[in-house]
């Protein structure tokens, strides 16, 4: 995929075609949407009833399906700019309407739009937010990685508290929450996620619209109240962040110790291997020397047997010489007697 620019249409078509499922893309989509649904304010239940909703950047449709499952009375579209993603979503969830669309300029207007873990892939995500708000009547629900320091290569933007304007055109932040995914068992995101909702001011100014909805006025006191709430949330999350950093630092130190121990073990293993190889070489040398000794012993035995054989021959010859000598002496005596 190096031949395509990161986050281009071609890049994502290739990813959805080749390794999206392999790298847990579907599971992570479901993971994020389940968190989103769990942490949405209760007043959204009423406002989403019979609403026309769009999942902007739906990937292969897992989030769209879960949203429809949680809010069965909504009419929902799933849109993505990747043809491959849309094809797979249509195949997986044929009862839901999926189609290719441009996130910068949606072809339809909706009561509410939600967009999960998409905006961080753009260098100017607030341009997209403003364009989505133009296609939104009531609420724009946003979920993004929060305070992501070491970004993934596909993430071009880091969100923090100061990034989110309280008001964009006719829409005002009506809900803001940080979820630390590191606290979730079997997490699929090693960091925090921000959930926020931009709501049209007409809904905020009418208390009867939503029974449990807080009426956001435009006076200074309200702004100060929101700032205080955001500050408290920031302080709480900074504490969690510091705690997580401490754990991360301890984990890094432990990883260093483990790496050092592994290196020592590897060095010991190399030393043992070398000693074993040296012993094997010595064993081989001993075998060769033993073989030579055995061959020398056999050669010595053969020489010994040859010496014994020669001694027998010499003994036989000496005996014959004695007999001949005695015979000659006898003949000499006989001749003298004559």
Secondary structure, DSSP 8 states (H G I E B T S, - for coil): -TTS-TTSHHHHHHHHHHTTTTTTHHHHHHHHHHHHHHHS-THHHHHTTT-EEEEET-TTSHHHHHHHHHSTTSEEEEEES-HHHHHHHHHH-TTSEEEE--TTS-SS-EEEEEEES-GGGSTTHHHHHHHHHHTEEEEEEEEEEES-SS--TT----B-GGGS-SEETTEEEEEEEEEEGGGSTT-S-SSEEEEEEEEEHHHHH-TTT-TT------SHHHHHHHHHHHHHHHHHHHHHHHHHHHHHHHHHHHHHHHHHHHHHHHHHHHHHHHHHHHHHHHHHHHHHHHHHHHHHHHHHHHHHHHHHHHHHHHHHHHHHHHHHHHHHHHHHHHHHH-
